[in-house]
Amino acid sequence: LDDYEEGTYAPTVTDENGGSYGLSTNSDTLQYTKIGRKVTLQGMLAVTSESSPNGTLRLSLPFTAPTLIDDSEFALYSIGDDGVTNYIGHDEVDTNFQFHVNLSYVVS
């Protein structure tokens, strides 16, 4: 455990085509724990505004992930009652949209 870190970061929420979302000042920070190459994120984000959204949502990460197409962002998706996963698109998000984050990934 010689590489252990805990902290918070202010993520950005964008979409795949350059649109962006503003976050509530009360729900705009995620916590992370990094142990070796494994990073775990958790928290809640609340959207309060949007600017030219057109595509699936992306969440910035505090550390670079090597296996993503775009190493600086993570695509967000939901799981329906039927077990089917779908990427969250701009048409599903409004200024009252909230989402909880609990994910782990491996860094470079």
C-alpha positions as a Markdown table, in Angstrom:
| # | Residue | x | y | z |
|---|---|---|---|---|
| 1 | Leu | 0.0 | 0.0 | 0.0 |
| 2 | Asp | 2.8 | 2.4 | -0.8 |
| 3 | Asp | 0.6 | 4.1 | -3.4 |
| 4 | Tyr | -2.6 | 5.2 | -1.6 |
| 5 | Glu | -4.5 | 8.4 | -2.0 |
| 6 | Glu | -7.9 | 9.8 | -1.0 |
| 7 | Gly | -9.4 | 13.0 | -2.2 |
| 8 | Thr | -12.1 | 14.9 | -4.0 |
| 9 | Tyr | -12.3 | 16.4 | -7.5 |
| 10 | Ala | -14.7 | 18.5 | -9.5 |
| 11 | Pro | -15.6 | 16.6 | -12.6 |
| 12 | Thr | -16.9 | 18.0 | -15.8 |
| 13 | Val | -20.0 | 16.6 | -17.6 |
| 14 | Thr | -20.0 | 17.0 | -21.3 |
| 15 | Asp | -21.3 | 15.1 | -24.3 |
| 16 | Glu | -19.5 | 13.4 | -27.1 |
| 17 | Asn | -20.0 | 16.3 | -29.5 |
| 18 | Gly | -18.8 | 19.2 | -27.3 |
| 19 | Gly | -21.9 | 20.2 | -25.4 |
| 20 | Ser | -21.6 | 20.9 | -21.7 |
| 21 | Tyr | -23.6 | 20.8 | -18.5 |
| 22 | Gly | -23.5 | 23.0 | -15.4 |
| 23 | Leu | -23.6 | 21.3 | -12.0 |
| 24 | Ser | -25.2 | 22.4 | -8.7 |
| 25 | Thr | -22.7 | 23.9 | -6.3 |
| 26 | Asn | -24.1 | 21.5 | -3.7 |
| 27 | Ser | -23.6 | 18.4 | -5.9 |
| 28 | Asp | -20.5 | 19.0 | -8.1 |
| 29 | Thr | -17.7 | 17.1 | -6.3 |
| 30 | Leu | -16.9 | 13.4 | -6.3 |
| 31 | Gln | -14.7 | 11.5 | -3.8 |
| 32 | Tyr | -12.0 | 9.1 | -5.0 |
| 33 | Thr | -9.7 | 6.5 | -3.4 |
| 34 | Lys | -6.7 | 5.4 | -5.4 |
| 35 | Ile | -4.8 | 2.2 | -4.3 |
| 36 | Gly | -2.0 | 1.3 | -6.6 |
| 37 | Arg | -3.6 | 1.4 | -10.1 |
| 38 | Lys | -7.2 | 1.0 | -9.0 |
| 39 | Val | -9.3 | 4.2 | -8.6 |
| 40 | Thr | -12.8 | 4.1 | -7.1 |
| 41 | Leu | -15.2 | 7.1 | -7.5 |
| 42 | Gln | -18.4 | 7.9 | -5.6 |
| 43 | Gly | -20.8 | 10.7 | -5.1 |
| 44 | Met | -23.8 | 12.5 | -6.6 |
| 45 | Leu | -23.9 | 15.1 | -9.3 |
| 46 | Ala | -26.9 | 17.3 | -10.1 |
| 47 | Val | -27.3 | 19.1 | -13.5 |
| 48 | Thr | -28.6 | 22.7 | -13.3 |
| 49 | Ser | -27.9 | 24.0 | -16.8 |
| 50 | Glu | -26.9 | 22.8 | -20.3 |
| 51 | Ser | -25.1 | 24.3 | -23.3 |
| 52 | Ser | -25.6 | 22.9 | -26.8 |
| 53 | Pro | -25.9 | 19.2 | -25.8 |
| 54 | Asn | -26.0 | 16.7 | -28.7 |
| 55 | Gly | -24.8 | 13.2 | -27.8 |
| 56 | Thr | -24.1 | 10.8 | -25.0 |
| 57 | Leu | -22.9 | 12.1 | -21.7 |
| 58 | Arg | -19.2 | 11.9 | -20.6 |
| 59 | Leu | -17.7 | 12.3 | -17.2 |
| 60 | Ser | -14.2 | 13.5 | -16.6 |
| 61 | Leu | -11.9 | 11.2 | -14.5 |
| 62 | Pro | -9.3 | 12.3 | -11.9 |
| 63 | Phe | -6.7 | 10.0 | -13.3 |
| 64 | Thr | -6.1 | 8.8 | -16.9 |
| 65 | Ala | -7.6 | 5.4 | -17.8 |
| 66 | Pro | -5.6 | 3.5 | -20.4 |
| 67 | Thr | -8.4 | 1.5 | -22.1 |
| 68 | Leu | -10.8 | 4.2 | -23.0 |
| 69 | Ile | -11.0 | 5.7 | -26.5 |
| 70 | Asp | -10.8 | 9.2 | -25.0 |
| 71 | Asp | -8.6 | 8.8 | -21.9 |
| 72 | Ser | -10.0 | 11.9 | -20.2 |
| 73 | Glu | -13.7 | 10.9 | -20.1 |
| 74 | Phe | -16.0 | 8.1 | -19.1 |
| 75 | Ala | -19.3 | 7.5 | -21.1 |
| 76 | Leu | -22.3 | 7.3 | -18.8 |
| 77 | Tyr | -25.0 | 4.6 | -19.2 |
| 78 | Ser | -28.1 | 3.4 | -17.4 |
| 79 | Ile | -29.5 | -0.1 | -16.8 |
| 80 | Gly | -33.2 | -0.5 | -17.4 |
| 81 | Asp | -35.6 | -2.7 | -15.6 |
| 82 | Asp | -35.2 | -5.3 | -18.4 |
| 83 | Gly | -31.4 | -5.4 | -17.7 |
| 84 | Val | -30.6 | -3.7 | -21.0 |
| 85 | Thr | -27.8 | -1.0 | -20.8 |
| 86 | Asn | -28.1 | 2.2 | -22.8 |
| 87 | Tyr | -25.8 | 5.2 | -23.0 |
| 88 | Ile | -27.4 | 8.3 | -21.4 |
| 89 | Gly | -28.1 | 10.8 | -24.2 |
| 90 | His | -28.6 | 14.5 | -24.2 |
| 91 | Asp | -32.4 | 14.0 | -24.8 |
| 92 | Glu | -32.7 | 12.2 | -21.4 |
| 93 | Val | -31.1 | 15.0 | -19.4 |
| 94 | Asp | -32.6 | 18.3 | -18.2 |
| 95 | Thr | -31.8 | 20.8 | -15.6 |
| 96 | Asn | -33.3 | 18.6 | -12.8 |
| 97 | Phe | -31.2 | 15.5 | -13.8 |
| 98 | Gln | -29.3 | 13.9 | -10.9 |
| 99 | Phe | -27.1 | 10.9 | -11.0 |
| 100 | His | -25.1 | 8.8 | -8.5 |
| 101 | Val | -21.6 | 7.7 | -9.4 |
| 102 | Asn | -20.0 | 4.6 | -8.0 |
| 103 | Leu | -17.4 | 3.1 | -10.3 |
| 104 | Ser | -13.9 | 1.7 | -10.3 |
| 105 | Tyr | -11.3 | 1.7 | -13.0 |
| 106 | Val | -7.6 | 1.0 | -13.6 |
| 107 | Val | -5.1 | 3.8 | -14.3 |
| 108 | Ser | -2.1 | 3.8 | -16.6 |
